[in-house]
Amino acid sequence: MTATLPEQLRHFHITGHGLDDAVPVLTAEAVAAGRALPLEGDFHASSAITLPIAAILKARGPVRDQFTAQLRQTAERLDDLLALDMSHGEDAGPATALGSVGGKYLNFSSLTAALRRRNNPVHRMSPERRERCQAASNALHQALAIVHPPFTLFHEDTVPNPLHGELHHSGDPSAAAFAHIHSQLHAMEATLRALRVARLELDDAYDPLVHDAILHRFRWEAAHAEELAAQSPVIVALTSAQAAASPLQSLSRLLRSGCPVHVIVTQPSLAAGDLKAEAPDLAQLAIAHRDAYVLQSSLACRDHLLPALEEMAQVLTPALAVIATPSAGGWAESVILPLAKAWPLFVFNPSRGRNWRECLVLHRVDSNGWTAAHAAALNPTLAHHFRILPEIPGDQDPIELDLYLVKFQERAPLAVPFITMADGTRIAVSRDVASYCHDRQRAYEMLEQWTAAPAPAKPDGLTAEGRELAMRQGAEAAIARVLELLNKEGGKP
């Protein structure tokens, strides 16, 4: 028995199969349906990695140069102090001071013995202080001799390297970066201790009873911001598929480490796996780490991406950037998704405050009728999720996708949703696409709730005199209750 047209349409909506002769060939102009088309972008997909790195180098470069100059200047001053102390040695007596001419007329050894005092009356360093200064000088010169790369990048696949950093291939980049950054920070501790010793000694302010214990306890967590910023940046580059396949424990440990490390995750704007919710919502998951800076943006939204990258480059705690790159649907698809609220643009900066509303900044947009289905319709790999809607008598079953999403509460409505093209053609969408639209809509609404202003307190309906009377009555009742309890227990009020 041949299925009726409504049954075939229903079968397509649920399974994604059937009505194969009605698969549409959609263009961006047709999908726009009178709305302004997004402008073409000028970024390559690899820009999702090079742009964050460039922002980090721009922010850190001057700081590194300044810190290196401070190390060199401090080391030179400490060397001068040690050289001056050497000039006050036993061999620098009156003969040195008076020169060769004075030696013709005076016997300095006899004169010194007669006066019974040191050849040089200037007080020299104690052996302990000189040893301390020499050790600090050696540590500073050793640090200056090490040539650090502009940045160190850990990756799983081949990545672009136009900025000439040091690349490390690893099967688990997050774990490798964790080990590297901790090794780098612990090695930095010796340099920072030496720098503090040198500054104290140059001011003749080092007190072993006070400073020995403090410097022994010194760890990189106590370093100043400019000292952390002066270290060679450590970066992790992952694709969303790699992040989903790699151990979540490694990435989570890195984001909770407190170390100055940046993680860049590139994600295609829309892929077939997204309709099945196969990829985790990584940026929103990362917010749960509380102390990590989290950015979700898109190469197609440069007005949001570039300022956010500049802000992230200043962060000296773990930072994660999830950046959408153009996929098979092209730049139009990449721009429609944020406009449709299917790819929210937001920044979570824990340094802004103590609650979600202060830390989370959501880039709000006007959807103007765009939905995630319009973006998916431009993706050739998802064409089988769309069918030209045939004429059905009564036209009671199919409904506009916008209305379908409004009715979509706990369960999907028993109807076939469609979107309308510029020429009026109606395009039915599969349940996978409709469910994807619903999921993205809920994700955006949740972010809106997190950033919403608190509801104003409800008025109690009392005048100032009424509130004062109520407070007085409450105080009297409380006092009476206390007296009752004291009398009951035999105490004296």
C-alpha positions as CSV (number, residue, x, y, z in Angstrom):
1,M,0.0,0.0,0.0
2,T,1.5,3.3,-1.1
3,A,1.9,5.9,1.7
4,T,0.0,9.1,1.4
5,L,1.8,12.4,0.9
6,P,1.4,13.5,4.5
7,E,2.7,10.2,5.7
8,Q,5.8,10.5,3.4
9,L,6.4,14.0,4.7
10,R,6.1,12.8,8.3
11,H,8.4,9.9,7.6
12,F,11.0,12.3,6.2
13,H,10.8,14.6,9.2
14,I,11.4,11.8,11.7
15,T,13.9,9.7,9.8
16,G,15.5,12.1,7.3
17,H,14.7,9.8,4.4
18,G,12.1,9.8,1.7
19,L,10.8,12.3,-0.9
20,D,14.2,12.1,-2.5
21,D,13.0,13.9,-5.7
22,A,12.2,17.0,-3.6
23,V,15.7,17.7,-2.3
24,P,16.2,21.5,-2.8
25,V,19.3,23.2,-4.2
26,L,19.4,26.3,-2.1
27,T,21.4,29.5,-2.6
28,A,22.2,32.2,-0.1
29,E,19.9,34.6,-1.8
30,A,17.0,32.2,-1.6
31,V,17.6,31.5,2.1
32,A,17.9,35.2,2.9
33,A,14.3,35.7,2.0
34,G,14.6,39.5,1.9
35,R,17.0,39.8,4.8
36,A,20.4,41.5,4.3
37,L,23.1,38.9,3.4
38,P,26.2,38.7,5.6
39,L,29.4,40.2,4.2
40,E,32.2,37.9,3.1
41,G,35.0,37.6,5.6
42,D,38.7,38.0,4.9
43,F,40.1,35.6,7.4
44,H,41.4,32.1,6.6
45,A,40.5,29.2,8.9
46,S,44.1,29.2,10.2
47,S,43.5,32.8,11.5
48,A,41.7,31.2,14.5
49,I,45.1,30.2,15.7
50,T,47.4,32.9,14.4
51,L,45.2,35.8,15.6
52,P,45.2,34.8,19.3
53,I,48.9,34.1,19.2
54,A,49.6,37.5,17.6
55,A,47.5,39.2,20.3
56,I,49.5,37.5,23.0
57,L,52.8,38.4,21.5
58,K,51.7,42.0,21.1
59,A,50.7,42.2,24.7
60,R,53.6,40.3,26.2
61,G,56.5,41.5,23.9
62,P,57.1,44.9,25.5
63,V,56.8,43.4,29.0
64,R,59.4,40.7,28.2
65,D,61.8,43.3,26.8
66,Q,61.4,45.5,29.9
67,F,61.9,42.6,32.3
68,T,65.0,41.4,30.5
69,A,66.4,45.0,30.7
70,Q,65.7,45.0,34.4
71,L,67.5,41.7,34.9
72,R,70.5,42.9,33.0
73,Q,70.6,46.2,34.8
74,T,70.3,44.6,38.2
75,A,73.0,42.0,37.4
76,E,75.4,44.8,36.2
77,R,74.8,46.8,39.4
78,L,75.4,43.8,41.5
79,D,78.6,43.0,39.6
80,D,79.8,46.6,40.3
81,L,79.1,46.1,44.0
82,L,81.1,42.9,44.0
83,A,84.0,44.6,42.1
84,L,83.9,47.6,44.5
85,D,84.2,45.2,47.5
86,M,87.2,43.5,45.8
87,S,88.9,46.8,45.5
88,H,88.7,47.1,49.3
89,G,90.9,44.0,49.7
90,E,94.1,43.6,51.6
91,D,96.2,44.4,48.5
92,A,94.5,47.8,48.1
93,G,96.4,49.6,50.9
94,P,98.1,53.0,51.1
95,A,100.6,52.1,48.4
96,T,97.7,51.8,46.0
97,A,96.2,55.0,47.2
98,L,99.4,57.1,47.0
99,G,100.8,55.5,43.9
100,S,104.4,54.7,42.8
101,V,105.8,58.1,43.8
102,G,104.8,57.8,47.4
103,G,106.6,54.4,47.6
104,K,110.0,56.1,47.0
105,Y,109.8,58.0,50.3
106,L,107.7,55.7,52.7
107,N,108.0,52.1,53.9
108,F,104.3,51.3,53.9
109,S,104.6,47.9,55.6
110,S,106.5,49.4,58.5
111,L,104.0,52.3,58.7
112,T,101.1,49.9,58.7
113,A,102.7,47.7,61.4
114,A,103.4,50.8,63.5
115,L,99.8,52.0,63.3
116,R,98.6,48.4,64.0
117,R,95.6,48.6,61.7
118,R,94.4,47.2,58.4
119,N,95.9,48.6,55.2
120,N,92.4,49.6,54.1
121,P,90.1,51.1,56.7
122,V,86.9,50.6,54.4
123,H,84.6,47.8,55.8
124,R,84.3,44.9,53.5
125,M,81.4,42.5,53.0
126,S,81.0,39.6,55.3
127,P,81.8,36.3,53.6
128,E,78.1,35.3,53.9
129,R,76.9,38.4,52.2
130,R,79.5,38.2,49.4
131,E,78.6,34.5,48.8
132,R,74.9,35.5,48.7
133,C,75.6,38.4,46.2
134,Q,77.8,36.2,44.0
135,A,75.1,33.4,43.9
136,A,72.5,36.0,42.9
137,S,74.8,37.4,40.2
138,N,75.4,33.9,38.8
139,A,71.7,33.2,38.7
140,L,70.8,36.4,36.9
141,H,73.5,35.9,34.3
142,Q,72.4,32.3,33.8
143,A,68.8,33.5,33.2
144,L,70.0,36.2,30.7
145,A,72.0,33.6,28.8
146,I,69.0,31.4,28.1
147,V,67.2,32.2,24.8
148,H,63.5,31.7,25.2
149,P,61.2,31.2,22.1
150,P,58.6,33.8,21.4
151,F,56.0,31.2,22.5
152,T,55.7,27.5,22.9
153,L,52.7,25.8,21.2
154,F,51.5,22.3,21.9
155,H,49.4,20.6,19.3
156,E,48.2,17.2,18.0
157,D,48.1,17.9,14.3
158,T,50.0,20.2,11.9
159,V,49.4,23.9,12.7
160,P,50.6,27.1,11.0
161,N,53.7,28.7,12.4
162,P,54.1,32.1,10.7
163,L,55.1,33.7,14.0
164,H,58.1,31.4,14.5
165,G,57.4,29.9,17.8
166,E,58.5,26.5,19.2
167,L,56.1,23.7,18.3
168,H,55.6,20.5,20.2
169,H,53.6,17.6,18.8
170,S,51.8,15.5,21.5
171,G,49.0,13.0,21.7
172,D,47.7,14.8,24.7
173,P,48.6,18.5,24.3
174,S,46.9,19.6,27.5
175,A,48.9,17.2,29.6
176,A,52.2,18.1,27.8
177,A,51.5,21.8,28.3
178,F,50.7,21.3,32.0
179,A,54.1,19.6,32.6
180,H,55.9,22.3,30.5
181,I,54.4,25.3,32.2
182,H,55.0,23.9,35.7
183,S,58.6,23.2,34.8
184,Q,59.0,26.7,33.3
185,L,57.5,28.4,36.4
186,H,59.6,26.4,38.9
187,A,62.7,27.3,36.9
188,M,61.6,30.9,37.1
189,E,61.6,30.8,40.9
190,A,65.4,30.7,41.1
191,T,65.7,33.8,38.9
192,L,63.0,35.7,40.9
193,R,64.6,34.9,44.2
194,A,68.0,36.1,42.9
195,L,66.4,39.3,41.6
196,R,64.9,40.0,45.1
197,V,68.2,39.2,46.8
198,A,70.1,41.5,44.4
199,R,67.6,44.4,45.0
200,L,67.9,44.1,48.8
201,E,71.7,43.9,48.7
202,L,72.0,46.9,46.4
203,D,70.0,48.8,49.1
204,D,72.0,47.2,51.9
205,A,68.7,46.1,53.3
206,Y,69.1,42.3,53.4
207,D,68.4,40.9,56.9
208,P,69.1,37.2,57.0
209,L,66.9,36.7,60.0
210,V,63.9,38.2,58.1
211,H,64.5,37.5,54.4
212,D,66.1,34.0,54.5
213,A,62.8,32.3,55.6
214,I,60.7,34.5,53.3
215,L,62.8,33.7,50.2
216,H,62.9,30.0,51.1
217,R,59.1,29.9,51.0
218,F,59.0,31.9,47.8
219,R,57.0,30.2,44.9
220,W,55.9,31.4,41.5
221,E,52.4,32.1,42.7
222,A,53.9,35.1,44.6
223,A,55.4,36.6,41.5
224,H,54.3,40.0,40.3
225,A,52.0,40.3,37.3
226,E,54.8,41.8,35.1
227,E,57.1,38.9,36.1
228,L,54.5,36.3,35.0
229,A,53.8,38.2,31.8
230,A,57.5,38.3,31.0
231,Q,57.7,34.5,30.7
232,S,57.6,32.8,27.3
233,P,53.8,32.2,26.6
234,V,52.6,28.6,26.6
235,I,49.7,27.8,24.2
236,V,47.6,24.7,23.4
237,A,45.9,24.4,20.0
238,L,43.1,21.9,19.6
239,T,40.3,21.2,17.2
240,S,36.8,20.7,18.7
241,A,37.0,17.0,17.6
242,Q,40.4,16.6,19.4
243,A,39.1,18.3,22.5
244,A,36.1,15.9,22.6
245,A,38.3,12.8,22.0
246,S,41.2,13.8,24.4
247,P,40.9,13.1,28.1
248,L,38.8,15.7,29.7
249,Q,40.8,15.3,32.9
250,S,43.9,16.8,31.2
251,L,42.1,19.9,29.9
252,S,40.3,20.3,33.2
253,R,43.5,20.1,35.2
254,L,45.1,22.7,32.9
255,L,42.2,25.1,33.3
256,R,42.3,24.7,37.1
257,S,46.1,25.0,37.4
258,G,46.2,28.8,37.9
259,C,49.1,28.9,35.5
260,P,49.4,31.6,32.7
261,V,48.4,29.3,29.8
262,H,46.2,29.8,26.8
263,V,44.1,27.1,25.1
264,I,42.8,27.7,21.6
265,V,40.0,25.4,20.3
266,T,38.9,25.8,16.6
267,Q,35.5,24.5,15.7
268,P,33.7,24.4,12.3
269,S,30.6,26.6,12.4
270,L,28.3,23.7,11.6
271,A,29.0,20.1,11.0
272,A,26.8,17.0,10.7
273,G,27.8,15.9,14.2
274,D,26.3,19.0,15.7
275,L,22.8,17.9,14.7
276,K,23.4,14.8,16.9
277,A,24.9,16.8,19.7
278,E,28.1,14.8,19.4
279,A,30.4,17.7,20.2
280,P,30.4,19.0,23.8
281,D,29.5,22.7,24.5
282,L,33.1,23.2,25.5
283,A,33.0,26.9,26.3
284,Q,30.0,26.6,28.6
285,L,31.6,23.5,30.2
286,A,34.8,25.6,30.8
287,I,32.8,28.2,32.7
288,A,32.3,25.6,35.5
289,H,36.0,25.9,36.3
290,R,35.2,29.3,37.8
291,D,38.7,30.8,37.6
292,A,39.4,30.3,33.9
293,Y,38.9,33.1,31.4
294,V,36.5,31.7,28.7
295,L,35.8,33.2,25.3
296,Q,33.5,32.0,22.6
297,S,33.5,33.9,19.3
298,S,33.7,33.4,15.6
299,L,36.1,34.5,12.8
300,A,33.0,35.8,11.0
301,C,32.4,38.3,13.9
302,R,35.6,40.2,14.0
303,D,34.0,43.1,15.9
304,H,33.6,40.8,18.8
305,L,36.6,38.5,18.3
306,L,39.5,41.0,18.1
307,P,38.7,43.1,21.2
308,A,38.1,39.9,23.2
309,L,41.4,38.4,22.0
310,E,43.2,41.6,23.2
311,E,41.6,41.3,26.6
312,M,42.4,37.5,26.8
313,A,46.1,38.3,25.9
314,Q,46.4,40.2,29.2
315,V,45.1,37.4,31.3
316,L,47.7,35.7,33.5
317,T,45.5,32.7,34.6
318,P,44.3,29.8,32.4
319,A,42.3,31.1,29.4
320,L,40.2,29.2,26.8
321,A,39.1,30.5,23.4
322,V,36.6,28.6,21.3
323,I,36.6,30.1,17.9
324,A,34.2,29.1,15.1
325,T,35.7,28.8,11.6
326,P,33.9,28.6,8.2
327,S,32.7,25.2,7.3
328,A,31.0,23.8,4.1
329,G,28.3,26.5,4.3
330,G,30.8,29.3,3.8
331,W,31.0,32.7,5.4
332,A,27.2,33.4,5.2
333,E,26.6,30.3,7.3
334,S,29.2,31.4,9.8
335,V,27.6,34.9,10.2
336,I,24.0,33.6,10.3
337,L,24.7,31.3,13.2
338,P,25.5,34.1,15.7
339,L,22.7,36.2,14.4
340,A,20.3,33.2,14.9
341,K,21.6,32.9,18.5
342,A,22.8,29.4,17.6
343,W,26.4,30.3,18.3
344,P,26.4,32.7,21.3
345,L,29.2,35.2,21.5
346,F,30.3,35.7,25.1
347,V,33.2,36.3,27.5
348,F,33.5,34.9,31.0
349,N,36.1,36.9,32.9
350,P,36.2,35.8,36.6
351,S,38.3,38.9,37.5
352,R,35.2,41.2,36.9
353,G,33.3,40.2,40.0
354,R,32.0,37.5,42.3
355,N,28.8,36.4,40.5
356,W,27.7,35.2,37.1
357,R,26.0,38.5,36.1
358,E,29.3,40.5,36.6
359,C,31.7,37.9,35.1
360,L,29.7,36.8,32.0
361,V,29.2,39.3,29.2
362,L,26.9,38.0,26.4
363,H,26.9,39.7,23.0
364,R,23.2,40.3,22.4
365,V,21.9,40.2,18.9
366,D,18.6,40.7,17.1
367,S,17.9,37.5,15.3
368,N,15.7,39.2,12.7
369,G,14.0,35.9,11.8
370,W,17.2,34.0,11.3
371,T,17.3,30.4,12.7
372,A,20.0,27.8,12.8
373,A,18.0,26.0,10.0
374,H,18.8,28.9,7.6
375,A,22.5,28.4,8.2
376,A,22.2,24.6,7.9
377,A,20.3,25.0,4.6
378,L,23.4,26.6,3.1
379,N,25.6,23.6,4.0
380,P,25.8,21.1,1.2
381,T,26.6,18.3,3.6
382,L,23.3,18.8,5.3
383,A,21.1,19.1,2.1
384,H,19.4,15.7,2.9
385,H,17.8,17.3,5.9
386,F,15.6,19.6,3.7
387,R,12.7,18.9,1.3
388,I,10.6,21.1,-0.8
389,L,7.3,21.1,1.0
390,P,4.6,19.6,-1.3
391,E,1.1,21.0,-1.4
392,I,-1.0,19.2,1.2
393,P,-4.8,19.5,1.2
394,G,-5.9,21.5,4.2
395,D,-2.3,22.6,5.0
396,Q,-2.9,21.8,8.7
397,D,0.1,19.8,9.6
398,P,3.2,21.8,8.6
399,I,3.9,25.0,10.6
400,E,6.6,27.7,10.4
401,L,9.7,26.8,12.3
402,D,9.5,29.9,14.5
403,L,6.1,28.7,15.7
404,Y,7.3,25.2,16.0
405,L,10.1,26.3,18.4
406,V,7.6,28.3,20.5
407,K,5.5,25.2,21.0
408,F,8.6,23.0,21.6
409,Q,8.6,22.7,25.3
410,E,9.4,19.3,26.9
411,R,8.6,17.4,23.7
412,A,8.6,18.2,20.0
413,P,5.2,19.2,18.6
414,L,3.5,16.7,16.4
415,A,3.9,18.8,13.2
416,V,6.4,19.2,10.4
417,P,8.2,22.6,10.6
418,F,9.3,24.5,7.5
419,I,11.2,27.7,6.5
420,T,10.2,30.0,3.7
421,M,12.5,31.0,0.9
422,A,12.6,34.4,-0.8
423,D,10.3,33.2,-3.7
424,G,7.8,31.9,-1.2
425,T,8.9,28.2,-1.5
426,R,8.4,26.4,1.7
427,I,11.2,24.0,2.7
428,A,10.5,21.3,5.3
429,V,13.2,20.4,7.8
430,S,14.0,17.2,9.5
431,R,13.6,16.6,13.2
432,D,17.3,16.6,13.6
433,V,17.5,20.2,12.3
434,A,14.5,21.2,14.4
435,S,15.9,19.7,17.5
436,Y,19.3,21.4,16.9
437,C,17.5,24.8,16.6
438,H,15.7,24.1,19.8
439,D,18.9,23.1,21.6
440,R,20.7,26.2,20.5
441,Q,17.8,28.4,21.5
442,R,17.8,26.9,25.0
443,A,21.6,27.4,25.3
444,Y,21.2,31.1,24.4
445,E,18.3,31.5,26.8
446,M,20.3,30.0,29.6
447,L,23.1,32.5,29.0
448,E,20.6,35.3,29.0
449,Q,19.3,34.1,32.4
450,W,22.8,34.0,33.8
451,T,23.4,37.6,32.8
452,A,20.0,39.0,33.6
453,A,19.7,41.7,36.2
454,P,18.2,40.6,39.6
455,A,14.5,41.2,40.0
456,P,13.7,44.2,42.1
457,A,12.6,43.6,45.7
458,K,8.8,43.5,46.1
459,P,7.4,46.3,48.2
460,D,6.0,45.3,51.5
461,G,3.0,47.7,51.2
462,L,3.8,49.4,54.5
463,T,4.4,53.1,55.2
464,A,7.4,54.3,57.1
465,E,5.2,54.5,60.3
466,G,3.8,51.0,59.7
467,R,7.3,49.5,59.3
468,E,8.5,51.2,62.5
469,L,5.5,49.9,64.4
470,A,6.0,46.4,63.1
471,M,9.7,46.5,64.1
472,R,8.8,47.7,67.6
473,Q,6.1,45.0,68.0
474,G,8.6,42.4,66.9
475,A,11.2,43.5,69.3
476,E,8.7,43.5,72.2
477,A,7.6,40.0,71.3
478,A,11.2,38.8,71.2
479,I,12.0,40.3,74.6
480,A,8.8,38.7,76.1
481,R,9.8,35.3,74.7
482,V,13.3,35.6,76.3
483,L,11.8,36.5,79.7
484,E,9.4,33.6,79.4
485,L,12.3,31.1,78.8
486,L,14.4,32.5,81.7
487,N,11.5,32.3,84.1
488,K,10.7,28.8,83.0
489,E,14.2,27.6,83.6
490,G,14.4,29.2,87.1
491,G,16.7,32.0,86.1
492,K,16.4,35.6,87.0
493,P,15.4,38.0,84.3
